Structure formats: C-alpha cells, structure tokens
Amino acid sequence: MDIVKEISKKLNLTPEWPEFAAGDTVIVSYKIKEGNKERIQQYQGVVIQRRGTGPTETFTVRKISGGVGVERIFPIASPFIDSIEVTKHGKVRRARIFYLRGRMGKAARIKEKRHFN
C-alpha cells in the first residue's frame, strides 16, 4: 500500500458527517473569512455527485440563485465546513445527476424517498 494512504488512514482526517448521496438536498454551513472577521454561510442545494475516497473525497452541490444554476465543490475533509444537514433524501437512479443542468423549473424536481418506520 502507498505510504501516504497508510498515514492518512491512521490519522483519520475525514470528520463524521451524516450519510448523503446524489439527489439529496443538503445545507452546508461553510466558514468564510472576510478580513479579520469570520462568519458562517449556509449553502443549500442538491448533491449532484460525490467523487473520490477518504480525505480527498469531494461533493458537488447545485442550487438555483436568481434564476441561474450555481454549483460549488466542497472537499469532505475541509476544516471550513462547520456542519452538513440533510433535509431530503432524493430518489435517483444514478450516482451523478448532471442531467439536472439542462432542466428548469418543475422538470428539475427530484422525488423524495419514502421512509417507513
């Protein structure tokens, strides 16, 4: 095994976040530094992909802001992520839902998974 992978496995650099996948709606609370001030900004949108493994894993969140689609890539092990909250689990059939980029309005909706207790 690679030495870097062994060391990162021992250090366990990835924090524990809730389980989420493509199609889920999440709220990512992200720390932003402006000069000497620090604030937390919430970014809510649909996860369109997760890629990578371990500390190098990233996920892409897409939201519509002012009628324009905005995507942001977050590293899962980023120290700037304060929290990740899953608001809806989406029902999708693929791991990367890039087809949302070409859809607007009601066509861009994702059905919610039904959880029965």
Phi and psi restraints in degrees (range 20) as a CNS / XPLOR table:
assign (resid 1 and name C) (resid 2 and name N)
       (resid 2 and name CA) (resid 2 and name C) 1.0 -68.1 20.0 2
assign (resid 2 and name N) (resid 2 and name CA)
       (resid 2 and name C) (resid 3 and name N) 1.0 142.3 20.0 2
assign (resid 2 and name C) (resid 3 and name N)
       (resid 3 and name CA) (resid 3 and name C) 1.0 -63.4 20.0 2
assign (resid 3 and name N) (resid 3 and name CA)
       (resid 3 and name C) (resid 4 and name N) 1.0 -40.5 20.0 2
assign (resid 3 and name C) (resid 4 and name N)
       (resid 4 and name CA) (resid 4 and name C) 1.0 -63.0 20.0 2
assign (resid 4 and name N) (resid 4 and name CA)
       (resid 4 and name C) (resid 5 and name N) 1.0 -40.5 20.0 2
assign (resid 4 and name C) (resid 5 and name N)
       (resid 5 and name CA) (resid 5 and name C) 1.0 -65.9 20.0 2
assign (resid 5 and name N) (resid 5 and name CA)
       (resid 5 and name C) (resid 6 and name N) 1.0 -38.9 20.0 2
assign (resid 5 and name C) (resid 6 and name N)
       (resid 6 and name CA) (resid 6 and name C) 1.0 -63.4 20.0 2
assign (resid 6 and name N) (resid 6 and name CA)
       (resid 6 and name C) (resid 7 and name N) 1.0 -45.0 20.0 2
assign (resid 6 and name C) (resid 7 and name N)
       (resid 7 and name CA) (resid 7 and name C) 1.0 -66.4 20.0 2
assign (resid 7 and name N) (resid 7 and name CA)
       (resid 7 and name C) (resid 8 and name N) 1.0 -42.9 20.0 2
assign (resid 7 and name C) (resid 8 and name N)
       (resid 8 and name CA) (resid 8 and name C) 1.0 -67.5 20.0 2
assign (resid 8 and name N) (resid 8 and name CA)
       (resid 8 and name C) (resid 9 and name N) 1.0 -30.9 20.0 2
assign (resid 8 and name C) (resid 9 and name N)
       (resid 9 and name CA) (resid 9 and name C) 1.0 -67.8 20.0 2
assign (resid 9 and name N) (resid 9 and name CA)
       (resid 9 and name C) (resid 10 and name N) 1.0 -38.9 20.0 2
assign (resid 9 and name C) (resid 10 and name N)
       (resid 10 and name CA) (resid 10 and name C) 1.0 -69.8 20.0 2
assign (resid 10 and name N) (resid 10 and name CA)
       (resid 10 and name C) (resid 11 and name N) 1.0 -38.5 20.0 2
assign (resid 10 and name C) (resid 11 and name N)
       (resid 11 and name CA) (resid 11 and name C) 1.0 -74.9 20.0 2
assign (resid 11 and name N) (resid 11 and name CA)
       (resid 11 and name C) (resid 12 and name N) 1.0 -26.9 20.0 2
assign (resid 11 and name C) (resid 12 and name N)
       (resid 12 and name CA) (resid 12 and name C) 1.0 51.9 20.0 2
assign (resid 12 and name N) (resid 12 and name CA)
       (resid 12 and name C) (resid 13 and name N) 1.0 68.2 20.0 2
assign (resid 12 and name C) (resid 13 and name N)
       (resid 13 and name CA) (resid 13 and name C) 1.0 -75.4 20.0 2
assign (resid 13 and name N) (resid 13 and name CA)
       (resid 13 and name C) (resid 14 and name N) 1.0 -13.8 20.0 2
assign (resid 13 and name C) (resid 14 and name N)
       (resid 14 and name CA) (resid 14 and name C) 1.0 -88.8 20.0 2
assign (resid 14 and name N) (resid 14 and name CA)
       (resid 14 and name C) (resid 15 and name N) 1.0 122.9 20.0 2
assign (resid 14 and name C) (resid 15 and name N)
       (resid 15 and name CA) (resid 15 and name C) 1.0 -73.1 20.0 2
assign (resid 15 and name N) (resid 15 and name CA)
       (resid 15 and name C) (resid 16 and name N) 1.0 166.2 20.0 2
assign (resid 15 and name C) (resid 16 and name N)
       (resid 16 and name CA) (resid 16 and name C) 1.0 -86.6 20.0 2
assign (resid 16 and name N) (resid 16 and name CA)
       (resid 16 and name C) (resid 17 and name N) 1.0 117.6 20.0 2
assign (resid 16 and name C) (resid 17 and name N)
       (resid 17 and name CA) (resid 17 and name C) 1.0 -117.6 20.0 2
assign (resid 17 and name N) (resid 17 and name CA)
       (resid 17 and name C) (resid 18 and name N) 1.0 161.5 20.0 2
assign (resid 17 and name C) (resid 18 and name N)
       (resid 18 and name CA) (resid 18 and name C) 1.0 -65.2 20.0 2
assign (resid 18 and name N) (resid 18 and name CA)
       (resid 18 and name C) (resid 19 and name N) 1.0 157.0 20.0 2
assign (resid 18 and name C) (resid 19 and name N)
       (resid 19 and name CA) (resid 19 and name C) 1.0 -69.7 20.0 2
assign (resid 19 and name N) (resid 19 and name CA)
       (resid 19 and name C) (resid 20 and name N) 1.0 127.9 20.0 2
assign (resid 19 and name C) (resid 20 and name N)
       (resid 20 and name CA) (resid 20 and name C) 1.0 -149.9 20.0 2
assign (resid 20 and name N) (resid 20 and name CA)
       (resid 20 and name C) (resid 21 and name N) 1.0 156.7 20.0 2
assign (resid 20 and name C) (resid 21 and name N)
       (resid 21 and name CA) (resid 21 and name C) 1.0 -142.5 20.0 2
assign (resid 21 and name N) (resid 21 and name CA)
       (resid 21 and name C) (resid 22 and name N) 1.0 -176.6 20.0 2
assign (resid 21 and name C) (resid 22 and name N)
       (resid 22 and name CA) (resid 22 and name C) 1.0 -61.3 20.0 2
assign (resid 22 and name N) (resid 22 and name CA)
       (resid 22 and name C) (resid 23 and name N) 1.0 137.8 20.0 2
assign (resid 22 and name C) (resid 23 and name N)
       (resid 23 and name CA) (resid 23 and name C) 1.0 97.8 20.0 2
assign (resid 23 and name N) (resid 23 and name CA)
       (resid 23 and name C) (resid 24 and name N) 1.0 -15.2 20.0 2
assign (resid 23 and name C) (resid 24 and name N)
       (resid 24 and name CA) (resid 24 and name C) 1.0 -81.0 20.0 2
assign (resid 24 and name N) (resid 24 and name CA)
       (resid 24 and name C) (resid 25 and name N) 1.0 145.3 20.0 2
assign (resid 24 and name C) (resid 25 and name N)
       (resid 25 and name CA) (resid 25 and name C) 1.0 -95.0 20.0 2
assign (resid 25 and name N) (resid 25 and name CA)
       (resid 25 and name C) (resid 26 and name N) 1.0 125.3 20.0 2
assign (resid 25 and name C) (resid 26 and name N)
       (resid 26 and name CA) (resid 26 and name C) 1.0 -127.7 20.0 2
assign (resid 26 and name N) (resid 26 and name CA)
       (resid 26 and name C) (resid 27 and name N) 1.0 157.5 20.0 2
assign (resid 26 and name C) (resid 27 and name N)
       (resid 27 and name CA) (resid 27 and name C) 1.0 -116.9 20.0 2
assign (resid 27 and name N) (resid 27 and name CA)
       (resid 27 and name C) (resid 28 and name N) 1.0 115.8 20.0 2
assign (resid 27 and name C) (resid 28 and name N)
       (resid 28 and name CA) (resid 28 and name C) 1.0 -102.7 20.0 2
assign (resid 28 and name N) (resid 28 and name CA)
       (resid 28 and name C) (resid 29 and name N) 1.0 118.1 20.0 2
assign (resid 28 and name C) (resid 29 and name N)
       (resid 29 and name CA) (resid 29 and name C) 1.0 -90.7 20.0 2
assign (resid 29 and name N) (resid 29 and name CA)
       (resid 29 and name C) (resid 30 and name N) 1.0 115.2 20.0 2
assign (resid 29 and name C) (resid 30 and name N)
       (resid 30 and name CA) (resid 30 and name C) 1.0 -118.7 20.0 2
assign (resid 30 and name N) (resid 30 and name CA)
       (resid 30 and name C) (resid 31 and name N) 1.0 130.4 20.0 2
assign (resid 30 and name C) (resid 31 and name N)
       (resid 31 and name CA) (resid 31 and name C) 1.0 -79.0 20.0 2
assign (resid 31 and name N) (resid 31 and name CA)
       (resid 31 and name C) (resid 32 and name N) 1.0 130.7 20.0 2
assign (resid 31 and name C) (resid 32 and name N)
       (resid 32 and name CA) (resid 32 and name C) 1.0 -123.3 20.0 2
assign (resid 32 and name N) (resid 32 and name CA)
       (resid 32 and name C) (resid 33 and name N) 1.0 130.6 20.0 2
assign (resid 32 and name C) (resid 33 and name N)
       (resid 33 and name CA) (resid 33 and name C) 1.0 -100.3 20.0 2
assign (resid 33 and name N) (resid 33 and name CA)
       (resid 33 and name C) (resid 34 and name N) 1.0 127.8 20.0 2
assign (resid 33 and name C) (resid 34 and name N)
       (resid 34 and name CA) (resid 34 and name C) 1.0 -126.6 20.0 2
assign (resid 34 and name N) (resid 34 and name CA)
       (resid 34 and name C) (resid 35 and name N) 1.0 101.9 20.0 2
assign (resid 34 and name C) (resid 35 and name N)
       (resid 35 and name CA) (resid 35 and name C) 1.0 68.7 20.0 2
assign (resid 35 and name N) (resid 35 and name CA)
       (resid 35 and name C) (resid 36 and name N) 1.0 -120.7 20.0 2
assign (resid 35 and name C) (resid 36 and name N)
       (resid 36 and name CA) (resid 36 and name C) 1.0 -103.5 20.0 2
assign (resid 36 and name N) (resid 36 and name CA)
       (resid 36 and name C) (resid 37 and name N) 1.0 5.0 20.0 2
assign (resid 36 and name C) (resid 37 and name N)
       (resid 37 and name CA) (resid 37 and name C) 1.0 -98.7 20.0 2
assign (resid 37 and name N) (resid 37 and name CA)
       (resid 37 and name C) (resid 38 and name N) 1.0 151.3 20.0 2
assign (resid 37 and name C) (resid 38 and name N)
       (resid 38 and name CA) (resid 38 and name C) 1.0 -130.6 20.0 2
assign (resid 38 and name N) (resid 38 and name CA)
       (resid 38 and name C) (resid 39 and name N) 1.0 132.7 20.0 2
assign (resid 38 and name C) (resid 39 and name N)
       (resid 39 and name CA) (resid 39 and name C) 1.0 -135.3 20.0 2
assign (resid 39 and name N) (resid 39 and name CA)
       (resid 39 and name C) (resid 40 and name N) 1.0 165.6 20.0 2
assign (resid 39 and name C) (resid 40 and name N)
       (resid 40 and name CA) (resid 40 and name C) 1.0 -109.9 20.0 2
assign (resid 40 and name N) (resid 40 and name CA)
       (resid 40 and name C) (resid 41 and name N) 1.0 125.0 20.0 2
assign (resid 40 and name C) (resid 41 and name N)
       (resid 41 and name CA) (resid 41 and name C) 1.0 -111.3 20.0 2
assign (resid 41 and name N) (resid 41 and name CA)
       (resid 41 and name C) (resid 42 and name N) 1.0 135.3 20.0 2
assign (resid 41 and name C) (resid 42 and name N)
       (resid 42 and name CA) (resid 42 and name C) 1.0 -96.6 20.0 2
assign (resid 42 and name N) (resid 42 and name CA)
       (resid 42 and name C) (resid 43 and name N) 1.0 133.2 20.0 2
assign (resid 42 and name C) (resid 43 and name N)
       (resid 43 and name CA) (resid 43 and name C) 1.0 -121.2 20.0 2
assign (resid 43 and name N) (resid 43 and name CA)
       (resid 43 and name C) (resid 44 and name N) 1.0 109.1 20.0 2
assign (resid 43 and name C) (resid 44 and name N)
       (resid 44 and name CA) (resid 44 and name C) 1.0 -108.8 20.0 2
assign (resid 44 and name N) (resid 44 and name CA)
       (resid 44 and name C) (resid 45 and name N) 1.0 130.9 20.0 2
assign (resid 44 and name C) (resid 45 and name N)
       (resid 45 and name CA) (resid 45 and name C) 1.0 -173.9 20.0 2
assign (resid 45 and name N) (resid 45 and name CA)
       (resid 45 and name C) (resid 46 and name N) 1.0 -170.7 20.0 2
assign (resid 45 and name C) (resid 46 and name N)
       (resid 46 and name CA) (resid 46 and name C) 1.0 -98.5 20.0 2
assign (resid 46 and name N) (resid 46 and name CA)
       (resid 46 and name C) (resid 47 and name N) 1.0 133.3 20.0 2
assign (resid 46 and name C) (resid 47 and name N)
       (resid 47 and name CA) (resid 47 and name C) 1.0 -74.0 20.0 2
assign (resid 47 and name N) (resid 47 and name CA)
       (resid 47 and name C) (resid 48 and name N) 1.0 120.8 20.0 2
assign (resid 47 and name C) (resid 48 and name N)
       (resid 48 and name CA) (resid 48 and name C) 1.0 -101.2 20.0 2
assign (resid 48 and name N) (resid 48 and name CA)
       (resid 48 and name C) (resid 49 and name N) 1.0 -16.1 20.0 2
assign (resid 48 and name C) (resid 49 and name N)
       (resid 49 and name CA) (resid 49 and name C) 1.0 -166.5 20.0 2
assign (resid 49 and name N) (resid 49 and name CA)
       (resid 49 and name C) (resid 50 and name N) 1.0 154.8 20.0 2
assign (resid 49 and name C) (resid 50 and name N)
       (resid 50 and name CA) (resid 50 and name C) 1.0 -125.7 20.0 2
assign (resid 50 and name N) (resid 50 and name CA)
       (resid 50 and name C) (resid 51 and name N) 1.0 134.8 20.0 2
assign (resid 50 and name C) (resid 51 and name N)
       (resid 51 and name CA) (resid 51 and name C) 1.0 -141.8 20.0 2
assign (resid 51 and name N) (resid 51 and name CA)
       (resid 51 and name C) (resid 52 and name N) 1.0 151.9 20.0 2
assign (resid 51 and name C) (resid 52 and name N)
       (resid 52 and name CA) (resid 52 and name C) 1.0 89.5 20.0 2
assign (resid 52 and name N) (resid 52 and name CA)
       (resid 52 and name C) (resid 53 and name N) 1.0 176.5 20.0 2
assign (resid 52 and name C) (resid 53 and name N)
       (resid 53 and name CA) (resid 53 and name C) 1.0 -139.0 20.0 2
assign (resid 53 and name N) (resid 53 and name CA)
       (resid 53 and name C) (resid 54 and name N) 1.0 156.6 20.0 2
assign (resid 53 and name C) (resid 54 and name N)
       (resid 54 and name CA) (resid 54 and name C) 1.0 65.4 20.0 2
assign (resid 54 and name N) (resid 54 and name CA)
       (resid 54 and name C) (resid 55 and name N) 1.0 -143.1 20.0 2
assign (resid 54 and name C) (resid 55 and name N)
       (resid 55 and name CA) (resid 55 and name C) 1.0 -71.1 20.0 2
assign (resid 55 and name N) (resid 55 and name CA)
       (resid 55 and name C) (resid 56 and name N) 1.0 -14.3 20.0 2
assign (resid 55 and name C) (resid 56 and name N)
       (resid 56 and name CA) (resid 56 and name C) 1.0 -94.8 20.0 2
assign (resid 56 and name N) (resid 56 and name CA)
       (resid 56 and name C) (resid 57 and name N) 1.0 6.3 20.0 2
assign (resid 56 and name C) (resid 57 and name N)
       (resid 57 and name CA) (resid 57 and name C) 1.0 -69.5 20.0 2
assign (resid 57 and name N) (resid 57 and name CA)
       (resid 57 and name C) (resid 58 and name N) 1.0 141.7 20.0 2
assign (resid 57 and name C) (resid 58 and name N)
       (resid 58 and name CA) (resid 58 and name C) 1.0 -130.7 20.0 2
assign (resid 58 and name N) (resid 58 and name CA)
       (resid 58 and name C) (resid 59 and name N) 1.0 160.1 20.0 2
assign (resid 58 and name C) (resid 59 and name N)
       (resid 59 and name CA) (resid 59 and name C) 1.0 -138.6 20.0 2
assign (resid 59 and name N) (resid 59 and name CA)
       (resid 59 and name C) (resid 60 and name N) 1.0 146.9 20.0 2
assign (resid 59 and name C) (resid 60 and name N)
       (resid 60 and name CA) (resid 60 and name C) 1.0 -109.6 20.0 2
assign (resid 60 and name N) (resid 60 and name CA)
       (resid 60 and name C) (resid 61 and name N) 1.0 130.1 20.0 2
assign (resid 60 and name C) (resid 61 and name N)
       (resid 61 and name CA) (resid 61 and name C) 1.0 -116.0 20.0 2
assign (resid 61 and name N) (resid 61 and name CA)
       (resid 61 and name C) (resid 62 and name N) 1.0 132.8 20.0 2
assign (resid 61 and name C) (resid 62 and name N)
       (resid 62 and name CA) (resid 62 and name C) 1.0 -117.4 20.0 2
assign (resid 62 and name N) (resid 62 and name CA)
       (resid 62 and name C) (resid 63 and name N) 1.0 134.1 20.0 2
assign (resid 62 and name C) (resid 63 and name N)
       (resid 63 and name CA) (resid 63 and name C) 1.0 -138.8 20.0 2
assign (resid 63 and name N) (resid 63 and name CA)
       (resid 63 and name C) (resid 64 and name N) 1.0 162.9 20.0 2
assign (resid 63 and name C) (resid 64 and name N)
       (resid 64 and name CA) (resid 64 and name C) 1.0 -103.3 20.0 2
assign (resid 64 and name N) (resid 64 and name CA)
       (resid 64 and name C) (resid 65 and name N) 1.0 120.7 20.0 2
assign (resid 64 and name C) (resid 65 and name N)
       (resid 65 and name CA) (resid 65 and name C) 1.0 -126.1 20.0 2
assign (resid 65 and name N) (resid 65 and name CA)
       (resid 65 and name C) (resid 66 and name N) 1.0 111.7 20.0 2
assign (resid 65 and name C) (resid 66 and name N)
       (resid 66 and name CA) (resid 66 and name C) 1.0 65.0 20.0 2
assign (resid 66 and name N) (resid 66 and name CA)
       (resid 66 and name C) (resid 67 and name N) 1.0 33.1 20.0 2
assign (resid 66 and name C) (resid 67 and name N)
       (resid 67 and name CA) (resid 67 and name C) 1.0 80.5 20.0 2
assign (resid 67 and name N) (resid 67 and name CA)
       (resid 67 and name C) (resid 68 and name N) 1.0 3.7 20.0 2
assign (resid 67 and name C) (resid 68 and name N)
       (resid 68 and name CA) (resid 68 and name C) 1.0 -117.9 20.0 2
assign (resid 68 and name N) (resid 68 and name CA)
       (resid 68 and name C) (resid 69 and name N) 1.0 134.6 20.0 2
assign (resid 68 and name C) (resid 69 and name N)
       (resid 69 and name CA) (resid 69 and name C) 1.0 -73.9 20.0 2
assign (resid 69 and name N) (resid 69 and name CA)
       (resid 69 and name C) (resid 70 and name N) 1.0 129.9 20.0 2
assign (resid 69 and name C) (resid 70 and name N)
       (resid 70 and name CA) (resid 70 and name C) 1.0 -124.2 20.0 2
assign (resid 70 and name N) (resid 70 and name CA)
       (resid 70 and name C) (resid 71 and name N) 1.0 128.7 20.0 2
assign (resid 70 and name C) (resid 71 and name N)
       (resid 71 and name CA) (resid 71 and name C) 1.0 -117.2 20.0 2
assign (resid 71 and name N) (resid 71 and name CA)
       (resid 71 and name C) (resid 72 and name N) 1.0 143.8 20.0 2
assign (resid 71 and name C) (resid 72 and name N)
       (resid 72 and name CA) (resid 72 and name C) 1.0 -136.8 20.0 2
assign (resid 72 and name N) (resid 72 and name CA)
       (resid 72 and name C) (resid 73 and name N) 1.0 137.0 20.0 2
assign (resid 72 and name C) (resid 73 and name N)
       (resid 73 and name CA) (resid 73 and name C) 1.0 -101.9 20.0 2
assign (resid 73 and name N) (resid 73 and name CA)
       (resid 73 and name C) (resid 74 and name N) 1.0 126.1 20.0 2
assign (resid 73 and name C) (resid 74 and name N)
       (resid 74 and name CA) (resid 74 and name C) 1.0 -114.0 20.0 2
assign (resid 74 and name N) (resid 74 and name CA)
       (resid 74 and name C) (resid 75 and name N) 1.0 128.4 20.0 2
assign (resid 74 and name C) (resid 75 and name N)
       (resid 75 and name CA) (resid 75 and name C) 1.0 -72.7 20.0 2
assign (resid 75 and name N) (resid 75 and name CA)
       (resid 75 and name C) (resid 76 and name N) 1.0 135.2 20.0 2
assign (resid 75 and name C) (resid 76 and name N)
       (resid 76 and name CA) (resid 76 and name C) 1.0 -67.5 20.0 2
assign (resid 76 and name N) (resid 76 and name CA)
       (resid 76 and name C) (resid 77 and name N) 1.0 -27.5 20.0 2
assign (resid 76 and name C) (resid 77 and name N)
       (resid 77 and name CA) (resid 77 and name C) 1.0 -98.8 20.0 2
assign (resid 77 and name N) (resid 77 and name CA)
       (resid 77 and name C) (resid 78 and name N) 1.0 18.6 20.0 2
assign (resid 77 and name C) (resid 78 and name N)
       (resid 78 and name CA) (resid 78 and name C) 1.0 -68.0 20.0 2
assign (resid 78 and name N) (resid 78 and name CA)
       (resid 78 and name C) (resid 79 and name N) 1.0 133.0 20.0 2
assign (resid 78 and name C) (resid 79 and name N)
       (resid 79 and name CA) (resid 79 and name C) 1.0 -72.6 20.0 2
assign (resid 79 and name N) (resid 79 and name CA)
       (resid 79 and name C) (resid 80 and name N) 1.0 -11.4 20.0 2
assign (resid 79 and name C) (resid 80 and name N)
       (resid 80 and name CA) (resid 80 and name C) 1.0 -84.2 20.0 2
assign (resid 80 and name N) (resid 80 and name CA)
       (resid 80 and name C) (resid 81 and name N) 1.0 -13.4 20.0 2
assign (resid 80 and name C) (resid 81 and name N)
       (resid 81 and name CA) (resid 81 and name C) 1.0 -78.7 20.0 2
assign (resid 81 and name N) (resid 81 and name CA)
       (resid 81 and name C) (resid 82 and name N) 1.0 118.7 20.0 2
assign (resid 81 and name C) (resid 82 and name N)
       (resid 82 and name CA) (resid 82 and name C) 1.0 -83.8 20.0 2
assign (resid 82 and name N) (resid 82 and name CA)
       (resid 82 and name C) (resid 83 and name N) 1.0 -45.4 20.0 2
assign (resid 82 and name C) (resid 83 and name N)
       (resid 83 and name CA) (resid 83 and name C) 1.0 -159.0 20.0 2
assign (resid 83 and name N) (resid 83 and name CA)
       (resid 83 and name C) (resid 84 and name N) 1.0 157.9 20.0 2
assign (resid 83 and name C) (resid 84 and name N)
       (resid 84 and name CA) (resid 84 and name C) 1.0 -127.9 20.0 2
assign (resid 84 and name N) (resid 84 and name CA)
       (resid 84 and name C) (resid 85 and name N) 1.0 124.7 20.0 2
assign (resid 84 and name C) (resid 85 and name N)
       (resid 85 and name CA) (resid 85 and name C) 1.0 -121.2 20.0 2
assign (resid 85 and name N) (resid 85 and name CA)
       (resid 85 and name C) (resid 86 and name N) 1.0 126.4 20.0 2
assign (resid 85 and name C) (resid 86 and name N)
       (resid 86 and name CA) (resid 86 and name C) 1.0 -90.5 20.0 2
assign (resid 86 and name N) (resid 86 and name CA)
       (resid 86 and name C) (resid 87 and name N) 1.0 120.0 20.0 2
assign (resid 86 and name C) (resid 87 and name N)
       (resid 87 and name CA) (resid 87 and name C) 1.0 -96.7 20.0 2
assign (resid 87 and name N) (resid 87 and name CA)
       (resid 87 and name C) (resid 88 and name N) 1.0 -34.3 20.0 2
assign (resid 87 and name C) (resid 88 and name N)
       (resid 88 and name CA) (resid 88 and name C) 1.0 -142.7 20.0 2
assign (resid 88 and name N) (resid 88 and name CA)
       (resid 88 and name C) (resid 89 and name N) 1.0 142.3 20.0 2
assign (resid 88 and name C) (resid 89 and name N)
       (resid 89 and name CA) (resid 89 and name C) 1.0 -99.2 20.0 2
assign (resid 89 and name N) (resid 89 and name CA)
       (resid 89 and name C) (resid 90 and name N) 1.0 118.4 20.0 2
assign (resid 89 and name C) (resid 90 and name N)
       (resid 90 and name CA) (resid 90 and name C) 1.0 -87.6 20.0 2
assign (resid 90 and name N) (resid 90 and name CA)
       (resid 90 and name C) (resid 91 and name N) 1.0 151.0 20.0 2
assign (resid 90 and name C) (resid 91 and name N)
       (resid 91 and name CA) (resid 91 and name C) 1.0 -100.0 20.0 2
assign (resid 91 and name N) (resid 91 and name CA)
       (resid 91 and name C) (resid 92 and name N) 1.0 98.8 20.0 2
assign (resid 91 and name C) (resid 92 and name N)
       (resid 92 and name CA) (resid 92 and name C) 1.0 -130.1 20.0 2
assign (resid 92 and name N) (resid 92 and name CA)
       (resid 92 and name C) (resid 93 and name N) 1.0 158.1 20.0 2
assign (resid 92 and name C) (resid 93 and name N)
       (resid 93 and name CA) (resid 93 and name C) 1.0 -101.8 20.0 2
assign (resid 93 and name N) (resid 93 and name CA)
       (resid 93 and name C) (resid 94 and name N) 1.0 -7.8 20.0 2
assign (resid 93 and name C) (resid 94 and name N)
       (resid 94 and name CA) (resid 94 and name C) 1.0 -129.2 20.0 2
assign (resid 94 and name N) (resid 94 and name CA)
       (resid 94 and name C) (resid 95 and name N) 1.0 161.9 20.0 2
assign (resid 94 and name C) (resid 95 and name N)
       (resid 95 and name CA) (resid 95 and name C) 1.0 -82.4 20.0 2
assign (resid 95 and name N) (resid 95 and name CA)
       (resid 95 and name C) (resid 96 and name N) 1.0 -22.5 20.0 2
assign (resid 95 and name C) (resid 96 and name N)
       (resid 96 and name CA) (resid 96 and name C) 1.0 -129.2 20.0 2
assign (resid 96 and name N) (resid 96 and name CA)
       (resid 96 and name C) (resid 97 and name N) 1.0 112.8 20.0 2
assign (resid 96 and name C) (resid 97 and name N)
       (resid 97 and name CA) (resid 97 and name C) 1.0 -106.1 20.0 2
assign (resid 97 and name N) (resid 97 and name CA)
       (resid 97 and name C) (resid 98 and name N) 1.0 62.6 20.0 2
assign (resid 97 and name C) (resid 98 and name N)
       (resid 98 and name CA) (resid 98 and name C) 1.0 -70.8 20.0 2
assign (resid 98 and name N) (resid 98 and name CA)
       (resid 98 and name C) (resid 99 and name N) 1.0 -13.8 20.0 2
assign (resid 98 and name C) (resid 99 and name N)
       (resid 99 and name CA) (resid 99 and name C) 1.0 -65.4 20.0 2
assign (resid 99 and name N) (resid 99 and name CA)
       (resid 99 and name C) (resid 100 and name N) 1.0 -15.7 20.0 2
assign (resid 99 and name C) (resid 100 and name N)
       (resid 100 and name CA) (resid 100 and name C) 1.0 -65.4 20.0 2
assign (resid 100 and name N) (resid 100 and name CA)
       (resid 100 and name C) (resid 101 and name N) 1.0 -24.8 20.0 2
assign (resid 100 and name C) (resid 101 and name N)
       (resid 101 and name CA) (resid 101 and name C) 1.0 -62.3 20.0 2
assign (resid 101 and name N) (resid 101 and name CA)
       (resid 101 and name C) (resid 102 and name N) 1.0 -31.6 20.0 2
assign (resid 101 and name C) (resid 102 and name N)
       (resid 102 and name CA) (resid 102 and name C) 1.0 -91.5 20.0 2
assign (resid 102 and name N) (resid 102 and name CA)
       (resid 102 and name C) (resid 103 and name N) 1.0 2.8 20.0 2
assign (resid 102 and name C) (resid 103 and name N)
       (resid 103 and name CA) (resid 103 and name C) 1.0 -113.1 20.0 2
assign (resid 103 and name N) (resid 103 and name CA)
       (resid 103 and name C) (resid 104 and name N) 1.0 147.2 20.0 2
assign (resid 103 and name C) (resid 104 and name N)
       (resid 104 and name CA) (resid 104 and name C) 1.0 -130.3 20.0 2
assign (resid 104 and name N) (resid 104 and name CA)
       (resid 104 and name C) (resid 105 and name N) 1.0 154.8 20.0 2
assign (resid 104 and name C) (resid 105 and name N)
       (resid 105 and name CA) (resid 105 and name C) 1.0 62.7 20.0 2
assign (resid 105 and name N) (resid 105 and name CA)
       (resid 105 and name C) (resid 106 and name N) 1.0 -132.8 20.0 2
assign (resid 105 and name C) (resid 106 and name N)
       (resid 106 and name CA) (resid 106 and name C) 1.0 -66.9 20.0 2
assign (resid 106 and name N) (resid 106 and name CA)
       (resid 106 and name C) (resid 107 and name N) 1.0 -26.3 20.0 2
assign (resid 106 and name C) (resid 107 and name N)
       (resid 107 and name CA) (resid 107 and name C) 1.0 -68.4 20.0 2
assign (resid 107 and name N) (resid 107 and name CA)
       (resid 107 and name C) (resid 108 and name N) 1.0 -19.2 20.0 2
assign (resid 107 and name C) (resid 108 and name N)
       (resid 108 and name CA) (resid 108 and name C) 1.0 -90.9 20.0 2
assign (resid 108 and name N) (resid 108 and name CA)
       (resid 108 and name C) (resid 109 and name N) 1.0 4.0 20.0 2
assign (resid 108 and name C) (resid 109 and name N)
       (resid 109 and name CA) (resid 109 and name C) 1.0 -74.8 20.0 2
assign (resid 109 and name N) (resid 109 and name CA)
       (resid 109 and name C) (resid 110 and name N) 1.0 151.2 20.0 2
assign (resid 109 and name C) (resid 110 and name N)
       (resid 110 and name CA) (resid 110 and name C) 1.0 -121.8 20.0 2
assign (resid 110 and name N) (resid 110 and name CA)
       (resid 110 and name C) (resid 111 and name N) 1.0 131.5 20.0 2
assign (resid 110 and name C) (resid 111 and name N)
       (resid 111 and name CA) (resid 111 and name C) 1.0 -65.7 20.0 2
assign (resid 111 and name N) (resid 111 and name CA)
       (resid 111 and name C) (resid 112 and name N) 1.0 150.2 20.0 2
assign (resid 111 and name C) (resid 112 and name N)
       (resid 112 and name CA) (resid 112 and name C) 1.0 -92.3 20.0 2
assign (resid 112 and name N) (resid 112 and name CA)
       (resid 112 and name C) (resid 113 and name N) 1.0 140.5 20.0 2
assign (resid 112 and name C) (resid 113 and name N)
       (resid 113 and name CA) (resid 113 and name C) 1.0 -68.9 20.0 2
assign (resid 113 and name N) (resid 113 and name CA)
       (resid 113 and name C) (resid 114 and name N) 1.0 141.5 20.0 2
assign (resid 113 and name C) (resid 114 and name N)
       (resid 114 and name CA) (resid 114 and name C) 1.0 -96.1 20.0 2
assign (resid 114 and name N) (resid 114 and name CA)
       (resid 114 and name C) (resid 115 and name N) 1.0 125.2 20.0 2
assign (resid 114 and name C) (resid 115 and name N)
       (resid 115 and name CA) (resid 115 and name C) 1.0 -111.2 20.0 2
assign (resid 115 and name N) (resid 115 and name CA)
       (resid 115 and name C) (resid 116 and name N) 1.0 120.5 20.0 2
assign (resid 115 and name C) (resid 116 and name N)
       (resid 116 and name CA) (resid 116 and name C) 1.0 -105.8 20.0 2
assign (resid 116 and name N) (resid 116 and name CA)
       (resid 116 and name C) (resid 117 and name N) 1.0 136.1 20.0 2
